[in-house]
Amino acid sequence: MSIFREYDIRGLAGSELNNDFAFQLGRALCRFLGPGPHTLGIGRDCRLTSDAYAVALASGIFYEKSEAIDLGMCPTPGTYFAAWTRPYDATVMVTGSHNPAEYNGFKISLGKQSLYGAELQRLQTMLPSDTVIFSHPAPQDFITQAYENYLIASTPLNFTGLRVVVDAGNGAASLAAPRVLTRLGADVIPLFCEPDGRFPNHHPDPTVPENMQALIKAVKEHKAHCGIAFDGDADRIGVVDETGRILYGDELMILFARHVLKQNPGATIMSEVKSSMTLYDAIQQAGGNALMWKTGHSLIKAKMKETGALLAGEMSGHIFFADRSFGYDDALYAAIRLLEIMTDNPILSRHFDGIPKTFSTPEIRVDCADDKKFIIVEKLQALVRTEHPELTMLTIDGARISFPDGWGLVRASNTQPVIVMRFEALSAARLNEIEHFVRALGARCGLA
């Protein structure tokens, strides 16, 4: 697959991506925007190549007689905040997101909307092919202070008495997250909060249980009320409760949905195909309109705008609040909303009392070449339709196969050469049966 993916541009730094590509991308963006001049804001994470790519990108923009503004090292939500509060025609975040340290990439917004899908592919066709040597430093408008001030002002509450371990994974939230939560009164215990694009302690992806073990240990050692982890560019949140149990995004969404629906009865609340049925049931029981949609931050933001949803969230920890906020995925803001909920009862595990117990797997990622993964999923869909017409299958994003007592999902990732699976059932034994059944169907279609 091209480095131009469904939601962003992503590839191996030094081979698939380099300074020349970033320069030409800046030029292509200006041409994509039409007659200029234009003004574009550029943020970056702390990966080892991000500074150089940001400079090259800005140079390409200046070469096209437009202006680039250096937003500094910041979380991806900081660039979204700039898009909503600054008169920029576009913003670009130089980030590899949750990918390994050897990757990097670019997340692009035109005005307040993410660039994705067919429009992102159209941008690819506008990359110049000539060779130019040009360098121009960008003036600075570091967005972090304004973004942090916005976060502080976003809540009327003070979090004094809440002890929180913050694991930034040496990523883009390393400085902002401890500062913001401390200013709000929380007793913050920082863990891996020194920006380091090598990610020397663990990979900054809170959906992977191994990456959460240091946080779990620290929560128990410090008798903290919770632990909060951020991915590499801080648009995804991971949480553990006071017992050290990992809470995935769809579980957190139950709390967030109830919180939003108290003030907004009947509101539309969205999630995606990997999320538990307990979430959709909880939304409806709280008086909300539950909507299941495709995985992907750009796709969800577009659907939120279309439907007027006040809240959306993915199992992976992308949480989108249009209630009292702008509607983009912001893990720092989600952390604040979580602590708001905990001010009523600081024992996080108790907030899940009464939620039906199910048995589920985390995301299961199976390596699969980009040129094969979508074909395999299509074959699986056809096989289920042909041999098991009695089963309900949702195909908006992969194949979510429903049973009376559980479900299984097989979908192709839009960001990595993998196929993602997840399973849920009402008992451990049934979970194993459903997973075995779906995996056997997948094996017949070429899934390892």
HUURKA-V107253 format. One record per backbone hydrogen bond with DSSP energy under -1.0 kcal/mol. CO is the residue of the C=O (numbers start at 1). NH is the residue of the N-H. If there is no record, write none. Layout:
# HUURKA-V107253
co	nh
CO	NH
CO	NH
This chain:
# HUURKA-V107253
co	nh
3	5
3	10
6	117
8	5
9	106
11	104
12	15
12	16
12	17
17	14
18	22
19	23
20	24
21	25
22	26
23	27
24	28
25	29
26	30
27	31
28	32
29	33
38	67
39	89
39	90
40	69
41	92
42	71
43	94
44	74
47	50
49	53
50	54
51	55
52	56
53	57
54	58
55	59
56	60
57	61
58	62
59	63
60	64
61	66
62	65
67	40
69	42
70	141
71	143
72	44
75	78
76	80
77	81
78	82
79	83
80	84
81	85
82	86
86	88
89	111
90	41
91	109
92	43
93	107
94	45
96	99
100	103
102	13
104	11
105	95
106	9
107	93
108	115
109	91
110	113
113	110
116	119
117	121
118	122
119	123
120	124
123	126
124	127
139	70
143	147
144	148
145	149
146	150
147	151
148	152
149	153
159	162
162	187
163	225
163	226
164	189
165	228
166	191
167	230
168	171
170	196
171	174
173	177
175	179
176	180
177	181
178	182
179	183
180	184
181	186
182	185
184	159
186	188
187	164
189	166
191	168
192	170
196	199
203	205
204	232
205	208
208	211
209	212
212	216
213	217
214	218
215	219
216	220
217	221
218	222
219	224
226	165
227	240
228	167
229	238
231	234
232	172
233	76
234	331
236	231
238	229
239	247
240	227
241	244
245	241
247	239
248	252
249	253
252	256
253	257
254	258
255	259
256	260
257	261
258	262
260	264
264	267
267	289
268	310
269	291
270	313
271	293
272	275
276	280
277	281
278	282
279	283
280	284
281	285
282	286
283	288
284	287
287	266
289	269
291	271
293	273
296	300
297	301
298	302
299	303
300	304
301	305
302	306
303	307
304	308
310	322
310	323
311	270
312	320
314	317
315	249
317	237
318	314
319	330
320	312
321	327
330	334
331	335
332	336
333	337
334	338
335	339
336	340
337	341
338	342
341	344
346	348
347	350
348	351
349	352
350	353
352	355
359	425
364	421
366	419
369	372
369	373
372	376
373	377
374	378
375	379
376	380
377	381
378	382
379	383
380	384
381	385
382	386
383	387
384	388
388	391
392	402
394	400
399	410
400	394
401	408
403	406
405	426
406	403
407	424
408	401
409	422
410	399
411	420
414	6
416	418
417	368
418	413
419	366
420	411
421	364
422	409
423	361
424	407
425	359
427	431
428	432
429	433
430	434
431	435
432	436
433	437
434	438
435	439
436	440
437	441
438	442
439	443
440	444
442	445
442	447
443	446
